[in-house]
Amino acid sequence: MSCDGNNKRGLHTAGGVLSMVAGVFLISGAVLIAVVLLGPIYGDVHFSGSMPVDVLLWFLPFVPYFAEVWWQFFDVGTALAIVAGCVGALGIVALIGGMLCIRRRSFGLSLAGAICAIPSLPLGILAVIFVALGKREFKVKETDAEVVV
């Protein structure tokens, strides 16, 4: 690795590793939600009780009829499946962004992966900071490739 003389040589590597670790945590969380919480729901065991309609109408005050119709098809398992899918997708993007950051391939995708790692708070915030501060290293790599060719 070459250094620009400003001693910021490893920022992209640190940001990429933090993003990848956060991505693994997010994917693990999605699997945990899917296996532990959704398994009993879609098996023979169900949660007792239901979500009150007024809480749902608090989320959707502008379309109460849609909320009443939607309530018939809504259950806790559907909500957990949606949350698990979103968390898993964020984890996959964070993992791919971390790999691209370590390879210094695409600054935009690396930053997007670090931003997707934010739900794992300390790791995601540090990943965004390190990737943003390591932007110069992406440009150094591109200019080195142009000079060689």
C-alpha positions in Angstrom: 0.0 0.0 0.0 1.2 3.4 -0.8 0.8 6.3 1.6 0.0 9.9 0.6 2.2 11.3 3.4 -0.9 12.2 5.5 -0.8 8.9 7.6 -4.4 7.9 6.5 -3.3 4.7 4.9 -5.6 2.2 6.7 -8.9 4.1 6.9 -10.5 2.3 4.1 -9.4 -1.0 5.5 -10.8 -0.2 9.0 -14.1 1.1 7.5 -14.4 -2.0 5.3 -13.7 -4.4 8.2 -16.2 -2.5 10.5 -18.8 -2.6 7.7 -18.3 -6.3 7.1 -18.5 -7.1 10.9 -21.7 -5.0 11.2 -23.1 -6.8 8.1 -22.4 -10.2 9.7 -24.2 -9.0 12.9 -27.2 -7.8 10.9 -27.5 -11.0 8.9 -27.2 -13.0 12.2 -29.9 -10.9 13.7 -32.2 -11.5 10.7 -31.6 -15.2 11.0 -32.2 -15.1 14.7 -35.5 -13.3 14.1 -36.5 -15.7 11.4 -35.6 -18.9 13.2 -36.3 -18.2 16.9 -39.3 -15.9 16.6 -41.0 -17.0 13.4 -40.5 -20.7 13.9 -43.1 -21.1 16.7 -45.5 -18.6 15.0 -45.7 -20.6 11.8 -45.6 -23.9 13.7 -48.5 -24.8 16.0 -47.8 -22.2 18.7 -49.1 -18.7 18.4 -48.8 -15.6 20.5 -51.7 -14.9 22.8 -53.4 -11.6 22.2 -53.3 -9.2 19.3 -52.3 -5.7 18.4 -55.0 -3.2 19.1 -56.6 -1.5 16.1 -56.2 2.0 17.6 -52.4 1.5 17.6 -52.5 0.5 14.0 -54.7 3.5 13.2 -52.1 5.7 15.0 -49.6 4.6 12.4 -52.0 5.1 9.5 -54.3 8.0 10.4 -54.7 9.2 6.8 -56.4 6.0 5.5 -58.5 4.5 8.2 -60.5 2.2 5.8 -57.3 0.8 4.4 -56.1 0.2 7.9 -59.3 -1.7 8.8 -59.0 -3.9 5.7 -55.3 -4.4 6.1 -55.8 -5.5 9.7 -57.6 -8.6 8.6 -54.4 -9.9 7.0 -51.9 -8.7 9.5 -50.4 -10.7 12.3 -47.2 -10.6 14.4 -45.5 -13.2 12.1 -45.9 -11.0 9.1 -44.4 -8.0 10.9 -41.5 -10.1 12.1 -40.9 -11.5 8.6 -40.8 -7.9 7.2 -38.3 -6.8 9.9 -36.1 -9.9 9.3 -36.1 -9.3 5.6 -35.2 -5.7 5.9 -32.4 -6.4 8.4 -31.1 -9.2 6.3 -31.0 -7.0 3.2 -29.2 -4.2 5.1 -26.7 -6.8 6.3 -26.0 -8.1 2.8 -25.5 -4.6 1.4 -23.1 -3.8 4.3 -21.1 -7.0 3.8 -20.7 -6.3 0.0 -19.9 -2.7 0.6 -17.2 -3.7 3.1 -15.6 -6.1 0.7 -15.6 -3.4 -2.0 -14.1 -0.9 0.4 -11.2 -3.2 1.3 -10.5 -3.7 -2.4 -10.9 0.0 -3.0 -13.2 -0.7 -6.0 -16.1 1.7 -5.6 -16.3 4.5 -3.1 -20.1 5.0 -3.6 -21.0 1.4 -3.0 -18.5 1.3 0.0 -20.2 4.3 1.5 -23.7 2.8 0.9 -22.6 -0.4 2.6 -21.3 1.6 5.6 -24.6 3.5 5.8 -26.5 0.3 5.7 -24.4 -0.9 8.6 -25.7 2.0 10.8 -28.4 -0.1 12.6 -25.5 -1.8 14.5 -24.8 1.6 16.1 -21.2 1.8 17.2 -19.8 -0.3 14.3 -21.9 1.4 11.6 -21.2 4.9 12.7 -17.4 4.2 12.8 -17.6 2.5 9.4 -19.3 5.6 7.9 -16.7 7.9 9.4 -13.7 5.8 8.3 -15.0 5.2 4.8 -15.7 8.9 4.4 -12.3 9.9 5.6 -10.6 7.3 3.4 -12.1 8.7 0.2 -8.7 10.0 -1.0 -7.4 6.4 -1.0 -10.0 5.5 -3.6 -8.9 8.3 -5.8 -5.2 7.4 -5.3 -6.0 3.9 -6.5 -7.8 5.1 -9.6 -5.0 7.6 -10.6 -2.3 4.9 -10.0 -4.2 2.5 -12.4 -4.4 5.2 -15.0 -0.7 6.0 -14.8 0.2 2.3 -15.1 -2.0 1.8 -18.2 
